[in-house]
Amino acid sequence: MIYSQFSVLYIPFLLLSVAATVIASQAMISGIFSIVYQGITTRIMPLLKVEFTSPLLRSQIYIDVVNWMLLFAVLFIIVIFQTSNNLTHAYGLAVCGTMTITGILILWILLLRGQIIKAFVSLAVFCITVIFLLANFSKIPYGGFWSLAIAFIPFAIIMVYVNGQKNLQAALRPVPLDVFLPKFNEIYTTLNRISGTALFFARDFRQLPQYIPRIMFTNNIVYDDNIIISIIRTEQPFGVTWGFTRELAPGLSIFEIYLGYMEIADIAGILKEAEIDEKTIFYGMEDITTTHVVWRLFAALKRLTPSMVQFYKLPSDKIHGVVTRVDL
């Protein structure tokens, strides 16, 4: 009789624990999707395929690569630690490390904003967090090193990608706008132009990627209307504004799209709303050749990740990629 009463009490608590586990795992999955997407939009991580899972909530996303990596990481942890008791040392060090990094970022932001009183409060909390982190260093030999080993993988990917992008930009040597415009004006008036509108993607129209002058000046491909599309991330989390900012020359215009750093924008929809009926979309691709081990890893990351036009799901029947070979 007592056992049956205990079972009646145990079942609701068991269900609550299962529900809590499901909620916690779902929060972790959603959180890592959001963090990775923000890393993509701030250009510290490679472009990954992002799928929108809701027609109503554009913030509801799914990144298959991240989901599979998370699965392998969970299975790896299960094999290594086997029981939750063995996981405590690694978990404690990981939590304290996360709290310390968060404290550094909060303190940094408050100092940049000039909020001195809040910064002092944040500094006090940060010092306490550092003490906890130092105390948790004793857990490293007992399984805590796995936290550092696993955290090193995404950290290494970020550092390789960021530094690889810097070297790639330096090797590509973008063309300044004041050098580009005289040649464009000359070729626009002398060549037989193609009817229609061509779109070219560039992060900064003041420094044009090499594929644009290569198409126009080397291959003599010039359309009646040539529009340089520039997608700019703002410091605000939300908000989408767009429009033609200026006409650089007859037949050459700038169309800028400003997106909040958490916005998931429909670029094709924006172009349609702006009544841009493009005939062709050009974008640049890099063929990286190198003997350096680190840059080989960077080249592999570039090959495995989608290009910008694929990331924003532009119409595939109008896309033309222009390959440029780069030696790193």
C-alpha positions as CSV (number, residue, x, y, z in Angstrom):
1,M,0.0,0.0,0.0
2,I,2.8,2.4,0.9
3,Y,4.7,1.4,-2.2
4,S,1.7,2.2,-4.4
5,Q,1.2,5.6,-2.8
6,F,4.9,6.3,-3.3
7,S,4.5,5.4,-7.0
8,V,1.6,7.7,-7.4
9,L,3.7,10.5,-6.0
10,Y,6.8,9.5,-8.0
11,I,5.1,9.5,-11.4
12,P,4.2,13.2,-11.5
13,F,7.7,14.1,-10.4
14,L,9.2,11.8,-13.0
15,L,7.0,13.5,-15.7
16,L,8.1,16.9,-14.4
17,S,11.7,15.9,-14.6
18,V,11.3,14.6,-18.2
19,A,9.5,17.8,-19.2
20,A,12.3,19.9,-17.6
21,T,14.9,17.9,-19.5
22,V,13.0,18.4,-22.8
23,I,12.6,22.1,-22.1
24,A,16.3,22.5,-21.2
25,S,17.5,20.6,-24.3
26,Q,15.1,22.6,-26.5
27,A,16.4,25.8,-25.0
28,M,20.0,24.7,-25.6
29,I,19.3,23.8,-29.2
30,S,17.5,27.1,-29.9
31,G,20.2,29.0,-28.1
32,I,23.0,27.5,-30.2
33,F,21.1,28.2,-33.4
34,S,20.7,31.8,-32.4
35,I,24.3,32.2,-31.3
36,V,25.7,30.6,-34.5
37,Y,23.4,32.8,-36.7
38,Q,24.6,35.9,-34.9
39,G,28.2,34.7,-35.6
40,I,27.3,34.4,-39.3
41,T,25.8,37.8,-39.5
42,T,28.7,39.5,-37.7
43,R,31.1,37.6,-40.1
44,I,33.1,35.7,-37.5
45,M,31.8,32.4,-38.6
46,P,31.4,30.9,-42.1
47,L,28.1,31.1,-43.9
48,L,25.9,28.1,-43.2
49,K,22.6,27.0,-44.7
50,V,19.8,28.4,-42.6
51,E,16.2,27.1,-43.0
52,F,13.2,29.0,-41.8
53,T,10.8,26.7,-40.0
54,S,7.8,29.1,-39.6
55,P,6.1,31.4,-42.1
56,L,5.0,33.7,-39.2
57,L,8.1,33.8,-37.0
58,R,11.2,34.5,-39.1
59,S,13.4,34.2,-36.0
60,Q,12.5,30.5,-35.8
61,I,15.4,28.9,-37.7
62,Y,17.1,25.5,-38.2
63,I,20.8,25.0,-39.1
64,D,21.3,21.4,-40.0
65,V,25.1,21.4,-39.7
66,V,24.9,22.8,-36.1
67,N,22.2,20.2,-35.2
68,W,24.4,17.3,-36.4
69,M,27.5,18.7,-34.7
70,L,25.5,19.0,-31.5
71,L,24.3,15.4,-31.8
72,F,27.9,14.1,-32.3
73,A,29.1,16.3,-29.3
74,V,26.4,14.8,-27.1
75,L,27.2,11.2,-28.1
76,F,30.9,11.9,-27.6
77,I,30.2,13.3,-24.1
78,I,28.1,10.2,-23.3
79,V,30.9,7.8,-24.4
80,I,33.6,9.8,-22.5
81,F,31.8,10.4,-19.1
82,Q,29.1,7.6,-19.2
83,T,27.3,8.9,-16.0
84,S,26.2,12.4,-15.0
85,N,28.4,12.2,-11.8
86,N,31.5,12.0,-14.0
87,L,30.4,15.1,-15.9
88,T,30.3,17.4,-12.9
89,H,33.9,18.6,-13.1
90,A,33.7,19.4,-16.8
91,Y,30.3,21.0,-16.4
92,G,31.4,23.2,-13.5
93,L,34.5,24.5,-15.3
94,A,32.4,25.2,-18.5
95,V,29.8,27.1,-16.6
96,C,32.4,29.2,-14.7
97,G,34.2,29.9,-18.0
98,T,31.0,31.0,-19.6
99,M,30.1,33.3,-16.7
100,T,33.6,34.9,-16.8
101,I,33.5,35.6,-20.5
102,T,30.0,37.0,-20.1
103,G,31.3,39.3,-17.3
104,I,34.1,40.5,-19.4
105,L,31.7,41.4,-22.3
106,I,29.2,43.1,-20.0
107,L,32.0,45.2,-18.3
108,W,33.4,46.1,-21.7
109,I,30.0,47.3,-23.0
110,L,29.3,49.3,-19.9
111,L,32.7,51.1,-20.1
112,L,32.2,51.9,-23.8
113,R,28.7,53.3,-23.0
114,G,30.2,55.4,-20.1
115,Q,28.0,53.9,-17.5
116,I,30.6,54.0,-14.7
117,I,28.4,53.1,-11.7
118,K,27.0,50.0,-13.5
119,A,30.5,49.2,-14.6
120,F,31.7,49.2,-11.0
121,V,28.9,46.8,-10.0
122,S,29.7,44.6,-12.9
123,L,33.4,44.7,-12.0
124,A,32.6,43.5,-8.4
125,V,30.5,40.6,-9.8
126,F,33.2,39.8,-12.3
127,C,35.8,39.6,-9.6
128,I,33.7,37.1,-7.7
129,T,33.2,35.1,-10.9
130,V,37.0,35.0,-11.5
131,I,37.5,33.6,-8.0
132,F,35.0,30.8,-8.8
133,L,36.9,30.2,-12.1
134,L,40.3,30.0,-10.4
135,A,38.8,27.6,-7.9
136,N,37.5,25.4,-10.7
137,F,40.9,25.1,-12.3
138,S,41.5,22.2,-9.8
139,K,38.9,20.2,-11.8
140,I,41.0,20.3,-15.0
141,P,42.8,17.0,-14.3
142,Y,39.6,15.2,-13.4
143,G,37.7,15.8,-16.6
144,G,37.6,19.5,-16.8
145,F,40.1,19.4,-19.6
146,W,37.4,18.1,-21.9
147,S,35.6,21.4,-21.6
148,L,38.7,23.2,-22.8
149,A,39.3,20.6,-25.6
150,I,35.7,20.8,-26.9
151,A,35.6,24.7,-26.6
152,F,38.8,24.9,-28.6
153,I,37.2,23.4,-31.7
154,P,34.7,26.3,-32.4
155,F,37.3,28.8,-31.2
156,A,39.8,27.5,-33.7
157,I,37.3,27.6,-36.5
158,I,36.4,31.2,-35.7
159,M,40.1,32.3,-35.6
160,V,41.0,30.5,-38.8
161,Y,38.0,31.9,-40.6
162,V,38.5,35.5,-39.4
163,N,42.2,35.6,-40.1
164,G,41.7,33.8,-43.4
165,Q,39.1,36.4,-44.5
166,K,41.6,39.2,-43.7
167,N,44.3,37.5,-45.8
168,L,41.9,36.8,-48.5
169,Q,40.7,40.4,-48.7
170,A,44.4,41.6,-48.8
171,A,45.2,39.1,-51.6
172,L,42.2,40.1,-53.7
173,R,43.1,43.8,-53.6
174,P,39.7,45.5,-54.1
175,V,39.5,48.3,-56.7
176,P,38.8,51.8,-55.3
177,L,35.8,53.5,-56.6
178,D,37.6,56.6,-57.9
179,V,39.8,54.2,-60.0
180,F,36.8,52.2,-61.2
181,L,34.5,55.1,-62.3
182,P,36.6,56.6,-65.1
183,K,37.0,53.2,-66.8
184,F,33.3,52.5,-66.4
185,N,32.3,55.8,-67.9
186,E,34.6,55.2,-70.9
187,I,33.4,51.6,-71.6
188,Y,29.7,52.4,-70.9
189,T,29.7,54.9,-73.7
190,T,31.8,53.0,-76.3
191,L,30.6,49.4,-76.0
192,N,27.4,47.8,-77.2
193,R,25.4,47.3,-74.0
194,I,23.2,44.4,-73.1
195,S,19.6,45.3,-72.4
196,G,18.3,44.8,-68.9
197,T,19.6,45.1,-65.4
198,A,22.6,43.3,-63.8
199,L,23.2,43.1,-60.1
200,F,26.6,42.9,-58.5
201,F,27.1,42.2,-54.8
202,A,29.8,44.1,-52.9
203,R,30.2,44.7,-49.1
204,D,31.5,48.2,-49.6
205,F,30.9,50.0,-52.9
206,R,33.9,52.3,-52.2
207,Q,36.2,49.2,-52.5
208,L,34.8,47.0,-55.3
209,P,35.7,43.3,-55.5
210,Q,37.9,42.3,-58.5
211,Y,35.2,40.3,-60.2
212,I,33.2,43.4,-61.1
213,P,36.0,45.2,-63.2
214,R,36.9,41.8,-64.6
215,I,33.4,41.3,-65.9
216,M,33.1,44.8,-67.3
217,F,36.6,45.7,-68.4
218,T,38.1,42.3,-69.3
219,N,35.1,40.5,-70.6
220,N,33.3,43.6,-71.9
221,I,30.0,42.7,-70.3
222,V,28.1,45.8,-69.5
223,Y,24.3,46.1,-69.1
224,D,22.1,49.1,-69.6
225,D,21.5,49.3,-65.8
226,N,24.2,48.1,-63.5
227,I,23.3,48.0,-59.8
228,I,25.8,47.3,-57.0
229,I,24.0,45.7,-54.0
230,S,25.5,46.3,-50.6
231,I,24.1,44.5,-47.5
232,I,25.0,46.3,-44.3
233,R,24.5,45.1,-40.8
234,T,23.6,47.8,-38.2
235,E,24.3,47.9,-34.5
236,Q,20.6,47.7,-33.8
237,P,19.1,44.2,-33.3
238,F,16.1,44.7,-35.6
239,G,15.0,46.9,-38.5
240,V,15.2,46.6,-42.3
241,T,15.6,49.7,-44.5
242,W,16.7,49.8,-48.2
243,G,16.7,52.0,-51.2
244,F,18.8,53.5,-54.0
245,T,21.3,55.8,-52.2
246,R,23.0,57.4,-55.2
247,E,23.7,57.2,-59.0
248,L,27.5,56.9,-59.3
249,A,27.4,57.4,-63.1
250,P,25.0,56.9,-66.0
251,G,24.0,53.3,-65.8
252,L,25.6,52.6,-62.4
253,S,23.7,52.8,-59.2
254,I,24.1,51.8,-55.5
255,F,21.3,49.9,-53.7
256,E,21.9,49.5,-50.0
257,I,20.1,47.3,-47.6
258,Y,20.5,47.9,-43.9
259,L,19.6,45.0,-41.6
260,G,19.6,44.7,-37.9
261,Y,22.2,42.2,-36.7
262,M,19.5,39.7,-35.7
263,E,17.3,40.2,-38.8
264,I,16.7,37.3,-41.2
265,A,16.1,39.2,-44.4
266,D,14.4,38.1,-47.6
267,I,16.7,39.8,-50.1
268,A,14.8,38.5,-53.1
269,G,11.6,39.9,-51.6
270,I,13.3,43.3,-51.0
271,L,14.5,43.5,-54.6
272,K,11.0,42.6,-55.8
273,E,9.4,45.3,-53.6
274,A,11.9,47.8,-54.9
275,E,10.7,46.9,-58.4
276,I,14.1,45.8,-59.5
277,D,13.6,43.3,-62.4
278,E,17.1,41.9,-62.7
279,K,18.2,39.9,-65.7
280,T,21.4,38.6,-64.2
281,I,23.0,38.4,-60.8
282,F,26.8,38.3,-60.6
283,Y,28.8,37.3,-57.5
284,G,32.4,36.5,-56.8
285,M,33.9,33.1,-55.9
286,E,37.4,32.4,-54.7
287,D,39.5,29.4,-55.7
288,I,42.1,29.3,-53.0
289,T,45.5,27.5,-53.6
290,T,47.9,27.2,-50.7
291,T,50.5,24.9,-49.1
292,H,49.9,26.3,-45.6
293,V,48.1,23.8,-43.3
294,V,45.9,26.5,-41.6
295,W,44.9,28.2,-44.9
296,R,44.1,24.7,-46.3
297,L,41.6,24.4,-43.5
298,F,40.3,27.9,-44.4
299,A,39.9,26.9,-48.0
300,A,38.0,23.8,-47.0
301,L,35.7,25.9,-44.9
302,K,35.0,28.2,-47.9
303,R,34.3,25.2,-50.1
304,L,31.9,23.6,-47.6
305,T,29.9,26.8,-46.9
306,P,27.4,28.4,-49.3
307,S,28.1,31.6,-51.0
308,M,26.3,34.8,-50.1
309,V,23.7,34.5,-52.9
310,Q,23.0,30.9,-51.8
311,F,22.8,32.1,-48.2
312,Y,20.1,34.7,-49.1
313,K,18.4,32.3,-51.4
314,L,18.4,34.4,-54.5
315,P,16.8,33.0,-57.8
316,S,19.2,30.3,-59.1
317,D,18.2,30.8,-62.7
318,K,19.7,34.3,-62.8
319,I,22.9,33.7,-60.8
320,H,26.4,33.7,-62.5
321,G,29.5,33.0,-60.3
322,V,32.8,34.5,-61.3
323,V,35.8,32.5,-60.1
324,T,39.1,34.2,-59.0
325,R,42.1,32.2,-58.2
326,V,43.9,33.3,-55.0
327,D,47.3,32.2,-53.6
328,L,47.6,32.4,-49.8
